[in-house]
Structure formats: structure tokens, C-alpha cells
Amino acid sequence: MHFTLIVTALLGSVGSLDAVHGIYAFGQSDLFHKRSNCKAIPASLLLCHDIEYTDMRLPNLLGHETMKEVLQQASSWIPLVQKQCHPDTRKFLCSLFAPVCLDDLDESIQPCRSLCEGVRQGCAPVMSAFGFPWPDMLDCNRFPPDNDLCIPPASTDNFAPVTKEVPKVCDACQEKEENDNEIVDSLCKNDFALKIKVKEISYMNGDTKIIPESRSRTIYKLTGVTERDMRRTALWLRDGLYCTCDEMNDINAAYLVMGQKMDGHLVITSLKRWQRGQREFKRISRSIRKLQC
């Protein structure tokens, strides 16, 4: 069932809108006493653009009072949707970041507790693999039970794909079969080659920002980059918000990253998960030791 039809059916089942006024306490008691505004969902809100309704309510259910706040915070959740850990992930997140705005209702409609629980069950393990616990602000006990006015999960018979298109794989994360000469050639074309563990991942202006753990870093090559630069500089995966990198699916793993210095940033051109004992990485280690550019 389409989202708008679900909302219409829900409203039709309520005898009086006054009966639901003020029933939602989402940890911010004063939030719903402020006058809400309907805003068109902008194309820049990639998480929720092109969903089945066009207007959202501010402040939203996460306490964001401006569109700027919404845009800043929502972008970080796009990779979770891309992971396709649950068919309702986008629906659940958008009900919080961009709650539907209806003329006949003065309050925002929350997601049902069962919707939250389903998404949490599917996606919490994925978040945990990246070192992120399920956040307190998404505590499912905060949401109303299914017999209240709320956004329910999709019927299991009508699950739609999470994304309309399968996102492309980031260029740096493409699987490539390389012989020893090609590996050396790749190393020589790049300004740095590092074996790292990831300390932190975030997103900025559509790019993925990776902070390596300094103690776990092994430097194989630096050209035009000092070790001092490395201690305070992040690595960047260009357009990482709009592509997938299944290679980097475990924040606890080690990675071989190569890249170039561009406009003062260290931009990753190749990223491989380092698997000790794997034949490919024995070859890479041997090639690095013999490196002559």
C-alpha cells in the first residue's frame, strides 16, 4: 500500500482529530507546542526526495527546526539505506527526518513501534559492523504501538525494493584482477599507499571522510605527503555518499588504500580489504618490497 493511502486510511479510522492531538511525546515535550510549518521536500534532501509525498513538517520528529539541520543530519543515513538491510529503512527514516505534512492534522505522525523494531532488527547488525550502536534517539519504545495513529510497516506481501536503482560501486572499490606488474604500476601512479584500520567514517558534501587509526597504520609509500600530514589528515573517497563500497563493510578490518594528493586532500583511488594469508595480498606485499618506480 502506498504511504499516502496508509495515512488516509489511518485518518479515516480516527473519529476525532482532537483525540490524537498531543499524544506524541518524543523526548522533547515542547517540540510539538511550537507552530509547525509545511515545507516542500527539496531535491537536495536525497534521503527522502522522490518519496510518495511532497511536503514535510518542521520541526521534524528529531527536533530539527531548519532545513539546513535536516540536510546536514540526513545525509549520514543514506549509506544505511543503500545497504538494503531492511525494505522499510527509508520509510522509517523519512517518517522522522521528513514527516508527512497533512492539512487536516496539526501533529506529525510517528512511525509505529513495529516499523522501528523491524528496521532495527535488520539494520542494527550492519551499523554495529561499522562501530555504530543503534542510537538512543531511535529507541523503539518511544514510538506508539500499532493500534495508535502511526505509520505501519509494509505488508510482507508487498515489500518493494529499498532503492529504485542498485547504486553503483565506487570506482576505488571495484574488484580488479591484477598481476604483479600491474600492482607495482598502480603503486607507482599513486602518491601514497597505506595499510590502515579505520577509526571513524563520516560524510561531507557527498564525499566519504575516513579517519585512520594512527597506531594501526603502515606506510608503504608517500610522495609529496609528509608523515606529519598523515597524522592530521583524513582520507577521502570522492562521491562516497552516492556509491557503495562493500569492500569496506567492517570498521574493525584492515585495508590497503592507495591514492593521490588532490587540492590538498588525500583522495583514495583504490581500496582493498587486507586479508592476512590471502594469496593476492601475499603478492601485493611481495610487490611492495620490490617496488622500483
Backbone torsions as a table, in degrees:
resi	resn	phi	psi	omega
1	MET	NA	136.1	179.1
2	HIS	-64.3	152.1	-178.2
3	PHE	-57.1	-46.2	-177.2
4	THR	-64.1	-35.2	177.9
5	LEU	-68.7	-37.3	177.9
6	ILE	-61.4	-46.4	-178.8
7	VAL	-62.5	-44.1	-179.8
8	THR	-60.8	-42.8	179.7
9	ALA	-64.7	-38.8	179.3
10	LEU	-64.0	-45.3	-179.6
11	LEU	-64.0	-36.6	-179.4
12	GLY	-67.7	-22.1	-178.4
13	SER	-86.1	-6.2	-179.0
14	VAL	-99.1	122.8	-176.4
15	GLY	-66.6	-38.5	-177.7
16	SER	-141.0	129.7	178.2
17	LEU	-63.7	-26.7	178.2
18	ASP	-62.5	-25.4	-177.2
19	ALA	-69.4	-23.5	-178.4
20	VAL	-104.6	-1.7	-178.1
21	HIS	-65.4	123.3	173.5
22	GLY	79.2	11.8	-177.2
23	ILE	-80.8	-12.1	-174.4
24	TYR	-96.2	117.1	173.3
25	ALA	-115.9	102.4	-174.3
26	PHE	-103.5	41.8	177.6
27	GLY	78.9	0.1	179.4
28	GLN	-137.2	85.0	-169.9
29	SER	-61.4	-27.6	-177.3
30	ASP	-88.7	-8.1	-172.8
31	LEU	-61.6	-43.1	-173.0
32	PHE	-85.8	-2.8	174.9
33	HIS	-85.4	-14.0	176.8
34	LYS	-79.7	148.1	-178.5
35	ARG	-69.1	125.2	-179.3
36	SER	-83.4	153.2	178.5
37	ASN	-125.2	138.2	173.0
38	CYS	-87.3	130.0	178.9
39	LYS	-128.9	143.2	173.8
40	ALA	-66.6	136.9	178.0
41	ILE	-70.7	117.3	-176.2
42	PRO	-76.4	154.8	178.4
43	ALA	-62.3	-25.2	-179.3
44	SER	-73.1	-14.1	175.6
45	LEU	-85.8	78.7	-170.5
46	LEU	-62.1	-33.1	-178.9
47	LEU	-58.5	-38.7	-171.3
48	CYS	-122.1	6.7	177.7
49	HIS	-71.3	142.1	176.7
50	ASP	68.4	30.2	168.7
51	ILE	-88.2	-171.8	-167.8
52	GLU	-86.3	14.2	170.7
53	TYR	-143.4	160.8	-170.3
54	THR	-110.9	-19.8	-176.0
55	ASP	-116.0	138.6	179.1
56	MET	-120.6	162.7	-176.9
57	ARG	-106.5	135.5	171.9
58	LEU	-121.6	140.7	-4.8
59	PRO	-62.0	153.9	179.2
60	ASN	-91.1	-174.0	-174.3
61	LEU	-77.1	-4.6	176.2
62	LEU	-104.2	6.3	176.2
63	GLY	86.9	5.6	177.7
64	HIS	-74.8	125.6	-175.1
65	GLU	-100.4	-14.2	-179.7
66	THR	-126.2	155.3	177.6
67	MET	-64.1	-31.4	178.5
68	LYS	-60.5	-43.9	177.7
69	GLU	-61.6	-44.0	-179.4
70	VAL	-60.5	-47.3	-178.5
71	LEU	-61.5	-41.6	-178.5
72	GLN	-64.4	-42.4	-173.7
73	GLN	-83.7	-34.2	-173.9
74	ALA	-70.3	-31.4	-175.3
75	SER	-60.7	-29.9	-177.8
76	SER	-67.1	-17.1	-175.8
77	TRP	-95.5	-7.1	-178.9
78	ILE	-60.7	-42.6	179.1
79	PRO	-59.4	-31.9	178.2
80	LEU	-66.7	-40.5	176.1
81	VAL	-62.5	-40.7	-179.6
82	GLN	-64.2	-27.0	179.0
83	LYS	-68.8	-15.9	178.3
84	GLN	53.7	44.9	-179.7
85	CYS	-76.4	-19.1	175.2
86	HIS	-159.4	140.2	-177.9
87	PRO	-63.0	-22.2	-176.7
88	ASP	-99.0	9.3	-175.0
89	THR	-58.1	-48.5	-177.7
90	ARG	-65.9	-41.9	179.0
91	LYS	-59.4	-44.9	-179.4
92	PHE	-64.7	-49.2	-177.9
93	LEU	-64.1	-40.8	-178.8
94	CYS	-69.9	-27.5	176.2
95	SER	-66.3	-18.6	178.9
96	LEU	-99.1	-48.9	-178.2
97	PHE	-74.3	-35.9	-176.2
98	ALA	-137.1	65.5	-177.4
99	PRO	-60.2	141.2	-177.5
100	VAL	-60.2	141.1	-179.6
101	CYS	-109.0	117.3	-178.6
102	LEU	-116.0	138.6	-178.3
103	ASP	-62.0	-32.4	-173.1
104	ASP	-87.1	-0.7	-174.8
105	LEU	-133.9	129.2	-178.0
106	ASP	-86.4	-12.6	-177.0
107	GLU	-109.9	158.6	172.5
108	SER	-78.4	145.1	177.3
109	ILE	-92.2	123.1	-179.0
110	GLN	-82.0	161.1	170.5
111	PRO	-71.2	148.0	175.3
112	CYS	-69.0	154.7	-179.4
113	ARG	-59.8	-37.6	-179.0
114	SER	-66.3	-32.7	176.0
115	LEU	-64.1	-46.3	177.8
116	CYS	-61.2	-44.9	-176.4
117	GLU	-64.8	-37.3	178.1
118	GLY	-65.0	-45.6	179.6
119	VAL	-66.4	-41.2	178.9
120	ARG	-61.2	-43.2	-178.9
121	GLN	-61.5	-39.1	-178.7
122	GLY	-80.4	-33.2	-169.1
123	CYS	-105.8	-22.3	-179.9
124	ALA	-57.7	-41.0	177.1
125	PRO	-62.4	-35.2	178.2
126	VAL	-66.5	-44.4	178.4
127	MET	-63.4	-39.2	-179.4
128	SER	-62.7	-36.2	178.9
129	ALA	-63.1	-25.0	177.4
130	PHE	-95.9	7.0	177.1
131	GLY	86.3	14.0	-178.4
132	PHE	-113.2	120.2	174.6
133	PRO	-74.5	161.3	173.5
134	TRP	-63.0	122.1	-170.5
135	PRO	-71.1	150.4	179.3
136	ASP	-59.9	-32.3	-177.4
137	MET	-66.7	-15.1	178.1
138	LEU	-108.8	25.4	176.2
139	ASP	-59.6	117.6	-173.1
140	CYS	-64.4	-22.9	179.1
141	ASN	-68.1	-13.3	178.3
142	ARG	-76.1	-18.7	-173.1
143	PHE	-93.9	154.2	-175.7
144	PRO	-71.9	151.4	174.2
145	PRO	-66.6	165.8	-171.1
146	ASP	-65.9	-17.0	-179.8
147	ASN	-85.1	0.8	173.2
148	ASP	-95.3	174.4	175.4
149	LEU	-73.0	110.7	-177.5
150	CYS	-162.9	170.7	-179.4
151	ILE	-89.3	115.7	-176.2
152	PRO	-84.8	165.5	172.7
153	PRO	-68.4	160.9	176.8
154	ALA	-70.2	151.8	173.6
155	SER	-62.9	139.4	-179.6
156	THR	-63.6	-18.4	178.1
157	ASP	-82.1	-13.2	-174.5
158	ASN	-124.0	27.5	178.5
159	PHE	-62.9	127.4	175.7
160	ALA	-100.7	158.5	175.3
161	PRO	-55.8	146.2	-178.0
162	VAL	-65.0	-39.7	178.5
163	THR	-123.5	148.9	-179.3
164	LYS	-69.6	-31.9	178.9
165	GLU	-129.1	144.5	174.7
166	VAL	-71.1	122.3	-178.0
167	PRO	-63.8	147.3	-178.5
168	LYS	-70.9	156.9	176.2
169	VAL	-81.8	134.6	178.3
170	CYS	-57.6	140.7	-177.6
171	ASP	-54.5	-40.8	-176.8
172	ALA	-69.2	-15.7	-175.2
173	CYS	-106.2	4.8	179.3
174	GLN	-65.4	136.8	176.6
175	GLU	-72.6	131.6	-178.5
176	LYS	-134.2	131.2	173.3
177	GLU	-87.6	116.8	-176.9
178	GLU	-128.6	138.2	172.4
179	ASN	-86.3	178.6	-175.2
180	ASP	-58.6	-41.6	-178.8
181	ASN	-64.7	-39.0	-179.8
182	GLU	-69.5	-34.6	177.0
183	ILE	-64.3	-46.5	178.3
184	VAL	-62.4	-40.0	179.5
185	ASP	-61.8	-41.5	178.1
186	SER	-63.6	-43.7	178.9
187	LEU	-60.3	-42.3	-176.7
188	CYS	-70.2	-28.0	-179.0
189	LYS	-78.2	-16.7	-175.6
190	ASN	-102.2	159.8	-177.8
191	ASP	-88.2	-21.0	179.1
192	PHE	-147.8	151.5	173.6
193	ALA	-140.0	122.5	-173.6
194	LEU	-135.8	146.0	166.4
195	LYS	-104.1	121.2	-172.6
196	ILE	-134.1	162.4	159.6
197	LYS	-113.5	151.1	-173.9
198	VAL	-92.6	129.5	175.4
199	LYS	-90.4	-40.7	-173.3
200	GLU	-155.6	141.8	175.2
201	ILE	-124.8	132.3	175.1
202	SER	-145.3	178.9	-176.5
203	TYR	-131.0	136.8	-178.6
204	MET	-145.1	122.7	179.1
205	ASN	51.8	37.3	177.1
206	GLY	88.2	-10.0	-179.4
207	ASP	-100.1	153.0	174.8
208	THR	-90.5	128.1	178.6
209	LYS	-105.7	122.6	-176.7
210	ILE	-117.3	121.6	175.7
211	ILE	-100.8	114.9	179.4
212	PRO	-78.0	154.0	169.2
213	GLU	-76.1	120.0	-173.8
214	SER	-63.9	-35.2	-176.9
215	ARG	-71.8	-23.6	-176.5
216	SER	-97.4	8.3	-173.7
217	ARG	-90.2	135.6	171.8
218	THR	-119.4	126.0	-178.0
219	ILE	-97.7	123.1	176.4
220	TYR	-101.4	-29.0	-178.4
221	LYS	-159.0	135.5	171.3
222	LEU	-137.6	125.1	175.3
223	THR	-128.8	116.4	-178.2
224	GLY	74.8	9.7	179.0
225	VAL	-131.2	128.0	-179.8
226	THR	-92.0	160.4	176.5
227	GLU	-63.5	-31.0	176.7
228	ARG	-64.0	-40.1	175.6
229	ASP	-59.2	-41.8	-176.7
230	MET	-64.1	-33.9	-176.9
231	ARG	-68.8	-24.3	-176.0
232	ARG	-120.5	6.9	-174.3
233	THR	-113.0	140.2	175.7
234	ALA	-86.3	160.9	170.9
235	LEU	-100.6	146.1	-174.2
236	TRP	-123.9	134.1	171.9
237	LEU	-108.3	107.0	-173.9
238	ARG	-61.5	134.1	178.4
239	ASP	57.7	28.1	-177.3
240	GLY	-64.2	-18.3	179.1
241	LEU	-74.5	-20.2	-173.1
242	TYR	-110.9	10.0	178.7
243	CYS	-144.1	165.9	-178.3
244	THR	-106.2	153.5	177.1
245	CYS	-139.1	81.5	-177.9
246	ASP	-65.7	-21.7	175.1
247	GLU	-56.0	-38.7	-175.8
248	MET	-98.1	65.0	-176.2
249	ASN	-108.0	11.1	179.5
250	ASP	-147.7	111.6	-176.1
251	ILE	-68.3	-13.8	-179.3
252	ASN	-90.2	-6.3	-177.3
253	ALA	-84.4	166.6	174.9
254	ALA	-99.4	148.3	-177.0
255	TYR	-134.3	145.3	169.1
256	LEU	-97.5	117.8	178.8
257	VAL	-120.2	137.8	174.3
258	MET	-125.3	153.0	-179.8
259	GLY	-175.6	-171.2	-175.4
260	GLN	-131.4	153.4	175.9
261	LYS	-86.1	117.6	-177.9
262	MET	-130.6	120.6	177.8
263	ASP	51.8	39.5	177.3
264	GLY	82.8	-1.8	179.2
265	HIS	-109.2	148.8	175.3
266	LEU	-93.1	103.7	-172.0
267	VAL	-100.7	126.7	-177.7
268	ILE	-77.0	129.9	175.6
269	THR	-109.5	-17.0	179.2
270	SER	-149.7	133.6	179.0
271	LEU	-138.0	123.9	179.4
272	LYS	-131.8	138.2	173.7
273	ARG	-72.4	127.8	-176.5
274	TRP	-86.3	116.8	179.5
275	GLN	-116.5	109.7	-175.5
276	ARG	-58.4	133.0	176.9
277	GLY	88.2	-14.6	179.5
278	GLN	-69.2	139.8	-173.3
279	ARG	-56.2	-42.4	-177.7
280	GLU	-59.6	-39.6	-176.4
281	PHE	-80.8	-22.9	169.3
282	LYS	-64.2	-41.5	178.1
283	ARG	-65.6	-42.1	179.1
284	ILE	-61.9	-44.6	179.0
285	SER	-61.3	-40.9	178.9
286	ARG	-65.5	-39.7	179.4
287	SER	-66.4	-38.7	179.6
288	ILE	-63.7	-42.2	-179.6
289	ARG	-63.8	-32.2	-179.6
290	LYS	-94.1	9.3	-171.4
291	LEU	-57.0	121.0	173.0
292	GLN	-139.4	105.1	-178.0
293	CYS	-93.7	NA	NA
